[in-house]
Amino acid sequence: MRTGLGDGPPLVFLHGYPSSSYDWRHVIEVLPEQEFACFDFLGFGLSDKPRDHVYSLMDQADLVQGVVALLDADEMVLVAHDMGTSVATELLARDLEGKLPFGLRSVLLLNGSMVIQRASLTVSQKVLRGRFGVVAAMLSNERSFRAGFGRLFSSDHPLSAEEAADQWVLLAYGGGNRILHRLTYYLHERVAYAERWHGALRGWGGELELAWGMLDPVATVAVLDAVVGLRPHARVTRFDGLGHYPQLESPGAVAAVIARSARIGA
């Protein structure tokens, strides 16, 4: 967390599955100086990883509210990727209900399968969701992780060996790879809470933008089209040559969109 810089509202970054807040480091490095909060959801990165916990996005949204309370700010800018986009839509739903204890100046959503029926889930996601998920988690290893994670990147911006090693260390910290089947619970919730979260996308009255790596093999163009169908007037930035992790593939391009969306330095 960086404080005391910039004159706008704080930026709050929400990461995705199966990674961590580490995903945002290059973007933060090139953004204009601004107060921000970047943290790991429970079960991810360097956070605690209780074995028998139900990893609900409702709890993760509560965690966001707790982190924001530490900022002591009346409003903030939300930037979310992948799984984090559904945490963001839960926060939008709470705002619509008048239950969010802070204001949202703007929201930027990157490559998240918010309309899961249109997504192309990976083989590992499908297995981890199924009856043999616990076995798949127990058998997970660095080699299989590197192979699967690497497929999410575009051919022009491939996953580096160094990045893959770092991501695996963070995933495996505290045995996190052994609870992958539990961490995929959010996929179930994207079905269970579809009406609530899609309704938030349609009905929230603030500034909401989308930024999308168009070569994403999971949160595909079909997902983007479905989200735009829910939010037809949303501003969309399309990164034609990037995959599922635009913030890692081209942090400068993503930082430029965040700065414009948040009106940093304006």
Backbone torsions as a table, in degrees:
resi	resn	phi	psi	omega
1	MET	NA	134.2	177.5
2	ARG	-118.2	132.3	-175.8
3	THR	-130.3	164.7	174.0
4	GLY	76.4	16.7	-177.6
5	LEU	-126.3	148.6	178.1
6	GLY	76.2	165.6	-177.6
7	ASP	-118.4	7.9	178.4
8	GLY	-103.5	-177.8	178.8
9	PRO	-68.9	156.4	179.8
10	PRO	-64.3	151.8	171.7
11	LEU	-94.9	133.2	176.8
12	VAL	-118.3	118.0	-176.0
13	PHE	-100.3	130.4	178.1
14	LEU	-116.5	122.4	-176.6
15	HIS	-88.6	179.4	-177.9
16	GLY	-115.9	-172.0	178.3
17	TYR	-95.4	138.7	0.5
18	PRO	-101.9	26.8	-170.9
19	SER	-97.5	-141.7	-170.2
20	SER	-160.5	-174.9	178.8
21	SER	-62.9	-16.1	176.8
22	TYR	-56.1	-25.5	-179.5
23	ASP	-59.3	-26.1	-171.6
24	TRP	-94.1	-1.5	-168.7
25	ARG	-61.3	-41.4	-177.7
26	HIS	-70.5	-35.0	176.9
27	VAL	-64.0	-45.8	-178.5
28	ILE	-61.9	-36.2	-178.7
29	GLU	-62.9	-32.0	-175.0
30	VAL	-103.9	-2.7	175.3
31	LEU	-73.7	151.4	169.7
32	PRO	-58.5	152.4	-177.4
33	GLU	-59.4	128.4	-177.3
34	GLN	-159.7	146.0	174.9
35	GLU	-63.1	137.6	179.7
36	PHE	-151.2	163.0	172.7
37	ALA	-130.4	131.0	-178.7
38	CYS	-140.3	118.4	-171.1
39	PHE	-145.4	166.3	178.8
40	ASP	-94.6	131.8	171.2
41	PHE	-63.4	154.8	177.4
42	LEU	-57.7	129.4	-179.5
43	GLY	96.6	-7.0	-175.1
44	PHE	-122.3	154.2	174.3
45	GLY	57.4	-127.5	-177.3
46	LEU	-96.2	12.6	-179.7
47	SER	-77.7	172.0	171.7
48	ASP	-65.4	151.6	-176.9
49	LYS	-136.3	68.2	179.3
50	PRO	-59.4	135.9	-171.6
51	ARG	-71.3	-33.9	-173.2
52	ASP	-105.2	13.9	-177.7
53	HIS	-77.0	146.0	170.3
54	VAL	-90.9	112.9	-172.2
55	TYR	-86.2	75.2	-178.2
56	SER	-83.4	142.1	175.4
57	LEU	-68.9	-19.5	174.0
58	MET	-62.8	-42.9	177.2
59	ASP	-67.4	-37.1	178.4
60	GLN	-65.5	-36.2	176.2
61	ALA	-65.5	-37.8	174.8
62	ASP	-60.6	-39.5	178.9
63	LEU	-62.0	-42.1	176.8
64	VAL	-57.8	-45.2	-179.8
65	GLN	-61.8	-37.1	177.7
66	GLY	-66.0	-40.8	178.4
67	VAL	-65.9	-43.6	-179.6
68	VAL	-62.0	-35.6	178.7
69	ALA	-59.6	-31.5	179.0
70	LEU	-70.0	-23.0	-178.8
71	LEU	-77.3	-22.1	-179.5
72	ASP	54.6	50.0	-179.6
73	ALA	-124.7	148.2	-178.8
74	ASP	-79.0	-28.5	178.9
75	GLU	-148.2	163.0	179.0
76	MET	-151.8	172.7	176.1
77	VAL	-108.0	130.1	-177.3
78	LEU	-104.9	128.9	177.0
79	VAL	-125.5	120.5	-172.4
80	ALA	-134.4	148.5	-179.4
81	HIS	-133.2	143.2	170.5
82	ASP	54.4	-126.7	179.8
83	MET	-52.6	-35.3	-179.6
84	GLY	-61.0	-23.3	178.5
85	THR	-66.9	-32.1	177.8
86	SER	-75.6	-32.4	170.8
87	VAL	-61.2	-41.4	179.5
88	ALA	-62.4	-42.4	-179.1
89	THR	-68.2	-30.2	173.4
90	GLU	-65.3	-39.3	176.5
91	LEU	-64.8	-36.7	176.2
92	LEU	-64.0	-41.6	179.0
93	ALA	-62.1	-40.9	177.9
94	ARG	-65.8	-36.1	177.9
95	ASP	-64.6	-41.2	177.8
96	LEU	-62.0	-31.4	178.9
97	GLU	-83.8	-4.3	-177.6
98	GLY	75.5	22.9	-175.8
99	LYS	-108.8	2.9	179.6
100	LEU	-89.7	124.3	-173.6
101	PRO	-81.4	12.9	177.1
102	PHE	-148.9	163.3	179.2
103	GLY	-93.0	157.2	176.8
104	LEU	-117.1	112.2	177.8
105	ARG	-68.9	-43.2	179.0
106	SER	-159.5	162.0	179.9
107	VAL	-134.2	132.4	177.4
108	LEU	-123.0	123.2	-177.1
109	LEU	-114.5	129.0	-179.4
110	LEU	-118.2	127.2	167.2
111	ASN	36.7	72.3	174.7
112	GLY	-131.5	139.7	-177.4
113	SER	-82.0	62.3	-177.0
114	MET	-67.0	-26.9	170.7
115	VAL	-108.4	87.7	-166.3
116	ILE	-67.6	-23.7	178.5
117	GLN	-64.2	-20.9	-179.3
118	ARG	-98.1	-2.8	-177.3
119	ALA	-83.1	159.7	174.9
120	SER	-113.6	86.6	-176.3
121	LEU	-63.5	149.1	178.2
122	THR	-73.1	163.3	177.8
123	VAL	-59.1	-42.4	-178.4
124	SER	-64.6	-38.3	177.9
125	GLN	-63.2	-42.0	179.9
126	LYS	-64.4	-42.7	180.0
127	VAL	-66.8	-44.2	-177.8
128	LEU	-64.4	-27.3	178.0
129	ARG	-77.2	-19.6	-171.6
130	GLY	-90.6	-169.8	-174.3
131	ARG	-67.6	-22.1	179.7
132	PHE	-101.4	17.7	-177.5
133	GLY	-58.7	-41.8	-178.8
134	VAL	-63.9	-35.8	177.8
135	VAL	-67.3	-44.4	179.7
136	ALA	-60.6	-40.0	178.9
137	ALA	-65.1	-42.9	-179.3
138	MET	-65.1	-29.2	-178.6
139	LEU	-91.0	-3.1	-177.7
140	SER	-62.8	144.2	-179.5
141	ASN	-148.8	171.7	-175.4
142	GLU	-64.3	-38.0	-177.9
143	ARG	-62.7	-48.2	-179.3
144	SER	-67.9	-35.1	177.5
145	PHE	-62.8	-47.7	-179.5
146	ARG	-57.4	-42.3	-178.7
147	ALA	-64.7	-47.9	-177.8
148	GLY	-69.5	-42.5	-179.2
149	PHE	-66.0	-37.6	-179.0
150	GLY	-62.8	-28.0	-179.3
151	ARG	-69.8	-13.1	-178.9
152	LEU	-82.9	-10.1	-176.6
153	PHE	-99.3	153.6	179.1
154	SER	-75.6	158.0	-178.7
155	SER	-66.7	-27.9	178.8
156	ASP	-81.1	-15.0	179.9
157	HIS	-135.7	64.7	-173.7
158	PRO	-68.9	157.8	175.4
159	LEU	-65.1	126.0	179.5
160	SER	-80.8	158.9	177.9
161	ALA	-62.0	-38.0	-179.5
162	GLU	-66.5	-43.8	179.5
163	GLU	-64.7	-42.6	179.5
164	ALA	-60.4	-42.5	179.8
165	ALA	-63.8	-44.4	179.7
166	ASP	-62.6	-44.7	-177.8
167	GLN	-63.7	-38.1	179.1
168	TRP	-67.1	-43.3	179.5
169	VAL	-58.5	-42.3	-179.9
170	LEU	-69.3	-39.5	178.3
171	LEU	-65.3	-42.2	-175.7
172	ALA	-81.9	-11.3	-179.1
173	TYR	-55.7	128.6	179.7
174	GLY	66.0	19.3	-179.7
175	GLY	76.3	25.9	-178.0
176	GLY	-59.8	-32.7	179.5
177	ASN	-66.5	-21.1	-179.7
178	ARG	-79.6	-9.1	177.8
179	ILE	-116.1	21.2	-178.9
180	LEU	-56.9	-34.9	179.3
181	HIS	-64.5	-30.7	177.0
182	ARG	-78.3	-34.1	-179.0
183	LEU	-70.0	-18.0	177.8
184	THR	-83.9	6.9	179.9
185	TYR	-58.0	-26.8	-179.7
186	TYR	-61.0	-26.1	178.0
187	LEU	-66.6	-39.7	174.3
188	HIS	-62.2	-42.1	-177.1
189	GLU	-68.9	-27.8	177.0
190	ARG	-65.2	-23.8	173.2
191	VAL	-85.0	-48.8	-174.9
192	ALA	-62.6	-36.4	-176.7
193	TYR	-108.2	21.4	-176.6
194	ALA	-57.4	-45.7	-178.1
195	GLU	-61.6	-42.5	-179.3
196	ARG	-66.3	-48.3	-174.2
197	TRP	-76.4	-35.7	175.1
198	HIS	-68.1	-36.6	176.6
199	GLY	-63.0	-35.0	177.3
200	ALA	-66.9	-39.9	177.1
201	LEU	-61.9	-40.1	180.0
202	ARG	-72.2	-42.0	-165.1
203	GLY	-100.8	-14.9	-178.4
204	TRP	-64.7	134.9	-170.0
205	GLY	-91.7	-0.5	-177.3
206	GLY	-88.4	-170.3	-179.1
207	GLU	-83.6	115.2	179.5
208	LEU	-125.8	126.5	179.0
209	GLU	-121.5	159.8	176.6
210	LEU	-123.0	141.0	172.9
211	ALA	-134.7	129.6	-165.6
212	TRP	-139.2	128.5	167.7
213	GLY	-76.5	115.2	-168.9
214	MET	-77.6	-8.6	177.8
215	LEU	-100.8	17.0	179.2
216	ASP	-63.3	124.2	179.8
217	PRO	-83.9	-8.0	-178.1
218	VAL	-110.5	-67.0	174.1
219	ALA	-83.4	77.3	-167.9
220	THR	-74.5	179.4	174.7
221	VAL	-58.5	-32.8	178.1
222	ALA	-62.5	-36.6	176.6
223	VAL	-66.8	-46.8	178.3
224	LEU	-56.7	-45.6	179.9
225	ASP	-60.1	-38.7	179.9
226	ALA	-68.2	-38.7	178.5
227	VAL	-67.5	-42.0	176.9
228	VAL	-62.8	-33.1	175.3
229	GLY	-61.1	-33.6	176.7
230	LEU	-78.8	-29.3	-175.3
231	ARG	-132.4	68.3	-169.6
232	PRO	-63.4	-20.5	-177.7
233	HIS	-99.8	8.5	179.5
234	ALA	-69.3	141.0	173.3
235	ARG	-74.1	133.8	-176.4
236	VAL	-124.2	128.6	171.2
237	THR	-106.5	121.3	-178.8
238	ARG	-105.6	120.6	176.3
239	PHE	-95.4	97.1	-169.9
240	ASP	-63.1	-30.9	-174.7
241	GLY	-103.7	13.2	-173.7
242	LEU	-114.4	157.6	-178.8
243	GLY	-101.0	-143.2	-171.7
244	HIS	-72.4	-23.7	-177.5
245	TYR	-115.0	68.0	-178.5
246	PRO	-59.5	-30.3	-178.9
247	GLN	-69.8	-21.4	174.4
248	LEU	-93.8	-33.8	-178.0
249	GLU	-75.7	-39.8	-179.3
250	SER	-145.3	74.1	-175.6
251	PRO	-60.2	-33.0	179.1
252	GLY	-63.8	-41.5	179.6
253	ALA	-65.7	-41.0	179.0
254	VAL	-68.7	-41.4	179.1
255	ALA	-60.8	-37.7	179.9
256	ALA	-63.7	-39.3	178.1
257	VAL	-67.8	-42.0	179.2
258	ILE	-62.5	-45.8	-178.9
259	ALA	-60.7	-42.2	178.8
260	ARG	-67.6	-46.2	-178.4
261	SER	-61.9	-40.5	-179.4
262	ALA	-85.8	-5.7	-179.2
263	ARG	59.3	41.8	177.1
264	ILE	-78.0	127.1	178.7
265	GLY	79.1	6.0	-178.8
266	ALA	-76.5	NA	NA
